[in-house]
Structure formats: structure tokens, C-alpha cells
Amino acid sequence: MLGWVARGEVGLAIGVVGIVVLLILPIPAFLLDMLLSISITSAVLILMTSLLIKKPLEFTGFPMVLLVTTLFRLSLNIASTRLILGHGHEGVHGAGHIIEAFGKLMTGGSFVIGIIVFAILVIVNFVVITKGSGRIAEVAARFTLDSMPGKQMAIDADLSAGLIDETEAKKRRKELEQESTFFGAMDGASKFVRGDAVAGLIIVAINIIGGILIGVLQHHIPIGVAASTYTLMTVGDGLVSQIPALIISIAAGFLVSKSGVEGSADKALVTQLAMNPVSLGMVSAAAGIIAIVPGMPILPFAAISIGAGTLAWRRSQKAMEPPPVEIKPMAEAQEEPIAQTLAIDEIKIELGYGLLGLINDLEGRRLTDQIKALRKTLASEYGFVMPSVRILDNMRLPSQGYCIRIKEMEAGAGEVRLGHMMAMDPRGGQVELPGEHVKEPAFGLPATWVDENLREEATFRGYTIVDPATVLTTHLTEILKENMPDLLSYSEVQKLLKDLPGEQKKLVEDLVPSIVTATTVQRVLQALLRERVSIRDLPAILEGIGEAAPHTSSVTMLVEQVRARLARQLSFAYRGDDGALPIVTLTSEWENTFADSLVGQGEDRQLALAPSRLQDFVRGVREVFERAALAGDSPVLLTSPTIRPYVRSIIERFRGQTPVMSQNEVHPRAKLKTVGTI
């Protein structure tokens, strides 16, 4: 493989050096014929490639190809000019047979006709095709560069939502970079074609005037013969160079105009032009009317009218055909078992009839796709796959309302507005845009439903913009995180244990059920999920249970042992942006107060704290954590191992998101940063 790459690089280098040599050294006529034939056929190859590719980025090497072919044609122009001026007195064959053949074919016996045809070709190439494709490339480059930030944000949003993985995100970013580079290069490369056309005109004028002067003054040829001979060869030379230039200019026009068109050019044109029966019918009618106008040729317009009318009739008949329906044999009607009515849905979303478009939204991000990505994200984050989400309509709900149910019980509800976007101020203030002011359903933050036309203005003001499907998915995410312990059923635990890698099977066999039951493992995992601790490292959790189970049957003590095992994971999960673990500590007074308030022995120990002291503790926690939040920190509450579960039982009642860690759960290499003390 490396050998082929090396040969290709050497071949390209030799080719470029050969082009430079053509600018300096003279070449014989037979070699010029060979090089001109290569120029013409390579132009056809470039045109066919531009027609058949599906998108412009499949031909990213076109700007470099355009540069090389332009330099190649200019070098051939110089080589042919040297032959025309040096050997033109020998006859029209002095510059090679290809130039002679093109000159005789296009002049038709009159060099005036040849000059006119050549001028028309140059004008078409320079004024129409080159200028148009250059303008398209310029506008495409400008809009591509302007849209890059928005496309980059869209990729980051899809990555954050879990719709794509890091590999797909890198691929899309690379394609975005290639797109901007390609259109920018095409904008510059189009200037080469324009310069090539101007150079062709100048070279033709030099060849004609210089050739006549050399023939008359140096070789003493009659002026009429000199004008005819040198003009024929010059026009032939100009046509041989301008026809490939015209073909490549057409290829450039096809390439830059394919932006936004899917598939090859033939499929795109047929799909967009020949599929509408109304348009074809109008063409048939117009051609028929023109055919009966006096003086107009009937045959061509009548043929077009009949052909377009026939195609329009076939398209209309095909559009009216019902889609094929697969007929299956009717099975014998059976009564649904009553036991099936007892089954409940673990997770269910009920939609008002106005929100059914969220499921079949083909233009945007469908709700089903977002839920699929959400389940995948939660599985990688917390270690088990959430049950499938059932979506159905509910006519009792408001038109644009929804209800999220966990085990058939309502866990959350809200409303979204299709055709609008939810705008939120990241600073927590009210959005100052016209629209419907509401509360964001997941976190209760002030938000506003604004029209989609205000998206750019809202983005300019720094507001966060969310579409209706994402609002619903975000609400579902928070509800699932709150109810993860209830969703981790006994069967799910059995599935997790069964799916462990082969080298961990022995650990499960030694632990369950000889030391602990699967139910005990389930309760430990549920306790971890209740504090939003990932159970993905299931082998470490089972090892922690195995160490503590012979000494205690208390689920609380088992959980504390497992959390100590997960010290690295916990310290990493709660660290701040600076890499340090922000903590809020308890004073020795509060530590002693909680320790003295524990009553009972063993598994029956409970916290008996006076209500007044409990209120003081709650007030202190709120003040310290609010100050930390204003400073931009999200700290954890650090306690001694003995009282951690009891402090957590208090915290979860008014600050459920606040993590509580014991000193045993801090990894030895974790950097600590104290942000407050209670």
C-alpha cells in the first residue's frame, strides 16, 4: 500500500515538473498531439465525475484538479504557439494533426467563420459559465462560513442529548471543516478559469498577428496565404484549448450547484422535474398550442405535447393508486386472557391529541429517537437499562398537554407548544421576548414559549433555546432519575448479574445465594441509585457486599461498605471544574450532636434529634449551600462514616440533589477544597 502511495506522489511530481518543462522547452508536433488528446479526454472524465457524484464533498480534490488542468492547457498553448510561429510556413500541418483537424472542421473553409465560432465559445465560457459558477462558489463559501457556528452548536447539542456518539460527532465536525475548506477553495479556483479564458484570447491575437508578420516578412509568403494558414492553425489551437476549458467550467458549475441536492444529477433532475403531473400537463398544453400557430413546425411541438401529456397521465394514474396492502389470513378470534389486563407499564407517556406530531416529526428530531438516545445515555451513566417507554394518546389531556406515569402512577405533567421554542435565561431571570410566560416543567425555572421566527434574536440575547420534544425529554429524564430505585426490579437485577463478563461469574456464584440473597443485592443497588450513584461498576459493588455480608445483615451497613469501595468513582463524579472536590464540613459540635442522637443497637439504630436542633441544622445547610452556589460551586456534605446515612436521610427531604459523603468515601488522591462549614 505504501509503495502505491509513494508511486502516486512521484508520478504527480513528475507530471507537475513536465508541465513546467513545456513552458520552457520546445516539443515535436506528434508529442503535442498526444498531450492535446490527454487534455480533451481528461476534461470529459472530470465532467462525468462531477455529474455522477452524490454530493460535492465526494470531489474535494476538484480545486487542485482545476489548477493543474489550467496550467496544463496554458503550457500546451505556449508549446503550440512555438510550433505555429516556428513551423507555420511549412503548411497547416506544422503544429500537429489535431490542431489542423480542428481548424479545418470549425472554419469550414473560411477563417472568418472560425474566428467567430472561437469568439462565441470564449464568450460563453467567460461571461456565462465561468462567471456564474464563480458567483455560486463565492456565495456558497460565504454562507458556509457564516453557518459554521450554528452547525457546530447543533453537533454539540446532539452529542449532549446522546443522539450521536463521540465518533459520529468527530466525523460530522470533519465533514463541516471539509465543506468550508472546499467552498473556500472553489471560490479561489474559479478565478483560474476566468484568467485562462482571457489568456486564450490574448494568445489567439498574438498568434494571428505574429504569424502573419513572420510569414510575410521572414519567409516571404503572400499575405493572403499567410493570413489563411496562420489563422486556421491559430483558431484550431484556440478551439483545442477552449473546448476542454469549457467542459471543465461546466463541471465546476455542476459541482458548486449540487449543494442541497441529494443523489447524482440525473436522479435529482428526474425526481424534481418529471414527477409532477400538473407541470407535465402544462408543458403538453403549451407545446400543443404552439404547434397549431400558423408558420410553426407542427412535428416537433406535437411530439413534445404528446410525450409530455402521456407522461403526465401516467404520473397522475400512479399517484391515485392505493399503496399495496399485505393481506394476511385471518386468525381465529381468541379472547384476550384476563391476566394480561393486570400487566402494568413501567414507564408511560400520554400525549394530548395536539402533540401526536411529535412522534411522526420527519423534519425535526422525533420524540421516539430522543427517548431511545435517553435510555442509552442513562444506561451508560447509571449502569442499567431503563424499561421501554410506551407512548399513547389520551383524549382527556389538554390538546398540547402530556403526562408521564411511572408504574401507572402520575409522576409529572406539563404542556408544550408545537411550532414554538422554549426560551430560558441562563441567569434565572424572565425572558424579555413576546410570548407565553410559563415555568419550565423539569426544574420550575421561568421560561417563555416564543415563535420560531424569534430564534435568532433569542440566541443573540444569550437565551437558551429548546424545542418542544427536548422539553418533554428533559422532564422525562429528571423523572426517571428520581424513580430509578423503583424501576430496578428483581428481574432487572437478575439480568444484570447474568450479563456480567465470564471472569466475574465465579464472584456471583460464590456470593448469591450462599452469602446474600438476590433481594439483598437489589436493595443495596436501589439505595445507591436513590443517591444517584452509578451501579455500572457492579463487580466492585458485589465485592463490597461480599466483604461486609458475613459481619452484618443490615442493608444500611452494606451500602456504607460498598460506597467506601466506590471512593474513586464518587470523588471523580463530584469534582469541580478545577479538578478539586468541593466539600462542606460539619463542626465537631454537630458531629457529636448527631452521634449522641442515635438510639438503639445494631440494625435498629435510629436518629432521635430534637425538632429545634433539626430546624437549626436545616437552616444552616441551606445558608451554606446557597452561598456556595452563588460562588459557582456544587459541593458535597462531608460527615463521619457513623452518621452519614442518618444525615443523608434528613438532607434528601429538602435538598435531594445534594450528595452526602463520608470520610471513608474520599479517595486518597482526591484534591479537597473546603467551601463552607456548618
SULHUGI-V580390 format. One record per residue. N is the residue number from 1. RES is the residue in one letter. SS is DSSP state (h for helix, s for strand, l for the rest). Layout:
N|RES|SS  N|RES|SS
This chain:
1|M|l  2|L|h  3|G|h  4|W|h  5|V|h  6|A|h  7|R|h  8|G|h  9|E|h  10|V|h  11|G|h  12|L|h  13|A|h  14|I|h  15|G|h  16|V|h  17|V|h  18|G|h  19|I|h  20|V|h  21|V|h  22|L|h  23|L|l  24|I|l  25|L|l  26|P|l  27|I|l  28|P|l  29|A|h  30|F|h  31|L|h  32|L|h  33|D|h  34|M|h  35|L|h  36|L|h  37|S|h  38|I|h  39|S|h  40|I|h  41|T|h  42|S|h  43|A|h  44|V|h  45|L|h  46|I|h  47|L|h  48|M|h  49|T|h  50|S|h  51|L|h  52|L|h  53|I|l  54|K|l  55|K|l  56|P|h  57|L|h  58|E|h  59|F|h  60|T|l  61|G|l  62|F|h  63|P|h  64|M|h  65|V|h  66|L|h  67|L|h  68|V|h  69|T|h  70|T|h  71|L|h  72|F|h  73|R|h  74|L|h  75|S|h  76|L|h  77|N|h  78|I|h  79|A|h  80|S|h  81|T|h  82|R|h  83|L|h  84|I|h  85|L|h  86|G|h  87|H|h  88|G|h  89|H|h  90|E|h  91|G|l  92|V|h  93|H|h  94|G|h  95|A|h  96|G|l  97|H|h  98|I|h  99|I|h  100|E|h  101|A|h  102|F|h  103|G|h  104|K|h  105|L|h  106|M|h  107|T|h  108|G|l  109|G|l  110|S|l  111|F|h  112|V|h  113|I|h  114|G|h  115|I|h  116|I|h  117|V|h  118|F|h  119|A|h  120|I|h  121|L|h  122|V|h  123|I|h  124|V|h  125|N|h  126|F|h  127|V|h  128|V|h  129|I|h  130|T|h  131|K|h  132|G|h  133|S|h  134|G|h  135|R|h  136|I|h  137|A|h  138|E|h  139|V|h  140|A|h  141|A|h  142|R|h  143|F|h  144|T|h  145|L|h  146|D|h  147|S|h  148|M|h  149|P|h  150|G|h  151|K|h  152|Q|h  153|M|h  154|A|h  155|I|h  156|D|h  157|A|h  158|D|h  159|L|h  160|S|h  161|A|h  162|G|l  163|L|l  164|I|l  165|D|l  166|E|h  167|T|h  168|E|h  169|A|h  170|K|h  171|K|h  172|R|h  173|R|h  174|K|h  175|E|h  176|L|h  177|E|h  178|Q|h  179|E|h  180|S|h  181|T|h  182|F|h  183|F|h  184|G|h  185|A|h  186|M|h  187|D|h  188|G|h  189|A|h  190|S|h  191|K|h  192|F|h  193|V|h  194|R|h  195|G|h  196|D|h  197|A|h  198|V|h  199|A|h  200|G|h  201|L|h  202|I|h  203|I|h  204|V|h  205|A|h  206|I|h  207|N|h  208|I|h  209|I|h  210|G|h  211|G|h  212|I|h  213|L|h  214|I|h  215|G|h  216|V|h  217|L|h  218|Q|h  219|H|l  220|H|l  221|I|l  222|P|l  223|I|h  224|G|h  225|V|h  226|A|h  227|A|h  228|S|h  229|T|h  230|Y|h  231|T|h  232|L|h  233|M|h  234|T|h  235|V|h  236|G|h  237|D|h  238|G|h  239|L|h  240|V|h  241|S|h  242|Q|h  243|I|h  244|P|h  245|A|h  246|L|h  247|I|h  248|I|h  249|S|h  250|I|h  251|A|h  252|A|h  253|G|h  254|F|h  255|L|h  256|V|h  257|S|l  258|K|l  259|S|l  260|G|l  261|V|l  262|E|l  263|G|l  264|S|l  265|A|h  266|D|h  267|K|h  268|A|h  269|L|h  270|V|h  271|T|h  272|Q|h  273|L|h  274|A|l  275|M|l  276|N|l  277|P|h  278|V|h  279|S|h  280|L|h  281|G|h  282|M|h  283|V|h  284|S|h  285|A|h  286|A|h  287|A|h  288|G|h  289|I|h  290|I|h  291|A|h  292|I|l  293|V|l  294|P|l  295|G|l  296|M|l  297|P|l  298|I|h  299|L|h  300|P|h  301|F|h  302|A|h  303|A|h  304|I|h  305|S|h  306|I|h  307|G|h  308|A|h  309|G|h  310|T|h  311|L|h  312|A|h  313|W|h  314|R|h  315|R|h  316|S|h  317|Q|h  318|K|h  319|A|h  320|M|h  321|E|l  322|P|l  323|P|l  324|P|l  325|V|l  326|E|l  327|I|l  328|K|l  329|P|l  330|M|l  331|A|l  332|E|l  333|A|l  334|Q|l  335|E|l  336|E|l  337|P|l  338|I|h  339|A|h  340|Q|h  341|T|h  342|L|h  343|A|l  344|I|l  345|D|l  346|E|l  347|I|s  348|K|s  349|I|s  350|E|s  351|L|s  352|G|l  353|Y|h  354|G|h  355|L|h  356|L|h  357|G|h  358|L|h  359|I|l  360|N|l  361|D|l  362|L|l  363|E|l  364|G|l  365|R|l  366|R|l  367|L|h  368|T|h  369|D|h  370|Q|h  371|I|h  372|K|h  373|A|h  374|L|h  375|R|h  376|K|h  377|T|h  378|L|h  379|A|h  380|S|h  381|E|h  382|Y|h  383|G|l  384|F|l  385|V|l  386|M|l  387|P|l  388|S|l  389|V|s  390|R|s  391|I|s  392|L|s  393|D|s  394|N|l  395|M|l  396|R|l  397|L|l  398|P|l  399|S|l  400|Q|l  401|G|s  402|Y|s  403|C|s  404|I|s  405|R|s  406|I|s  407|K|l  408|E|l  409|M|s  410|E|s  411|A|s  412|G|s  413|A|s  414|G|s  415|E|s  416|V|l  417|R|l  418|L|l  419|G|l  420|H|s  421|M|s  422|M|s  423|A|s  424|M|s  425|D|l  426|P|l  427|R|l  428|G|l  429|G|l  430|Q|l  431|V|l  432|E|l  433|L|l  434|P|l  435|G|l  436|E|s  437|H|s  438|V|s  439|K|s  440|E|l  441|P|l  442|A|l  443|F|l  444|G|l  445|L|l  446|P|s  447|A|s  448|T|s  449|W|s  450|V|s  451|D|s  452|E|h  453|N|h  454|L|h  455|R|h  456|E|h  457|E|h  458|A|h  459|T|h  460|F|h  461|R|l  462|G|l  463|Y|l  464|T|s  465|I|s  466|V|s  467|D|s  468|P|h  469|A|h  470|T|h  471|V|h  472|L|h  473|T|h  474|T|h  475|H|h  476|L|h  477|T|h  478|E|h  479|I|h  480|L|h  481|K|h  482|E|h  483|N|l  484|M|h  485|P|h  486|D|h  487|L|h  488|L|l  489|S|l  490|Y|h  491|S|h  492|E|h  493|V|h  494|Q|h  495|K|h  496|L|h  497|L|h  498|K|h  499|D|l  500|L|l  501|P|l  502|G|h  503|E|h  504|Q|h  505|K|h  506|K|h  507|L|h  508|V|h  509|E|h  510|D|h  511|L|h  512|V|s  513|P|l  514|S|l  515|I|l  516|V|s  517|T|l  518|A|h  519|T|h  520|T|h  521|V|h  522|Q|h  523|R|h  524|V|h  525|L|h  526|Q|h  527|A|h  528|L|h  529|L|h  530|R|h  531|E|l  532|R|l  533|V|l  534|S|l  535|I|l  536|R|l  537|D|l  538|L|h  539|P|h  540|A|h  541|I|h  542|L|h  543|E|h  544|G|h  545|I|h  546|G|h  547|E|h  548|A|h  549|A|h  550|P|l  551|H|l  552|T|l  553|S|l  554|S|l  555|V|h  556|T|h  557|M|h  558|L|h  559|V|h  560|E|h  561|Q|h  562|V|h  563|R|h  564|A|h  565|R|h  566|L|l  567|A|h  568|R|h  569|Q|h  570|L|h  571|S|h  572|F|h  573|A|h  574|Y|l  575|R|l  576|G|l  577|D|l  578|D|l  579|G|l  580|A|l  581|L|s  582|P|s  583|I|s  584|V|s  585|T|s  586|L|l  587|T|l  588|S|h  589|E|h  590|W|h  591|E|h  592|N|h  593|T|h  594|F|h  595|A|h  596|D|h  597|S|l  598|L|s  599|V|s  600|G|l  601|Q|l  602|G|h  603|E|h  604|D|h  605|R|l  606|Q|s  607|L|s  608|A|l  609|L|l  610|A|l  611|P|h  612|S|h  613|R|h  614|L|h  615|Q|h  616|D|h  617|F|h  618|V|h  619|R|h  620|G|h  621|V|h  622|R|h  623|E|h  624|V|h  625|F|h  626|E|h  627|R|h  628|A|h  629|A|h  630|L|h  631|A|l  632|G|l  633|D|l  634|S|l  635|P|l  636|V|s  637|L|s  638|L|s  639|T|s  640|S|l  641|P|l  642|T|l  643|I|l  644|R|h  645|P|h  646|Y|h  647|V|h  648|R|h  649|S|h  650|I|h  651|I|h  652|E|l  653|R|l  654|F|l  655|R|l  656|G|l  657|Q|l  658|T|l  659|P|l  660|V|s  661|M|s  662|S|s  663|Q|h  664|N|h  665|E|h  666|V|l  667|H|l  668|P|l  669|R|l  670|A|l  671|K|l  672|L|s  673|K|s  674|T|s  675|V|s  676|G|s  677|T|s  678|I|l
